[in-house]
Amino acid sequence: MYVIGTPIGHLGELSARAIAALRAADLIACEDTRETSRLARHLGLTAQLVAVHEHNERSGAERLIAALRDGRRVALVSDAGTPAVSDPGARVVRAVQDAGFRVVPISGPSAAVVALSASGLLDAQFRFVGFLPVKSAARRKVLESLREQDCVLVFYEAPHRIVECV
């Protein structure tokens, strides 16, 4: 199974290797078929799109493993960025590995690394935290636990919550 990072802002961000893997896939597991269908149309993909998200990762993994057992070529993508990095997919990857199949990552856009590269921050060390909890008490608890970190902290946040978060 190929794990492929998808564009986070521009459809032209995909590498030639990622495009080739997507075009070779028989089945593409994605968070939201509506989002991935835009990419599929742009690239002229003919693979079947299957929704695999946080609410159906277990059954989705079983479906992908069955497809792999049938000799089908499977790709895992997220709506934007790298699957299994603050996105669904980690359980799928683990299940596919546990079933004895190889998981091949194909590098692609990662919002955390892209943001760091353009930040101008000189500290080479950073910690990727991912998404903070939505509820303020839980959010405060996480932030408090990070108070003593001596490195750049990178967080993800939903676009509609950025102002409130900052």
Secondary structure by P-SEA (a helix, b strand, c coil): cccccccccccccccaaaaaaaaaccbbbcccaaaaaaaaaaaccccbbbbbccccaaaaaaaaaaaaaabbbbbbbccccccccccccaaaaaaaaaabbbbbbbbcccaaaaaaaaccccccbbbbbccccccaaaaaaaaaaacccccbbbbbbccccccccc
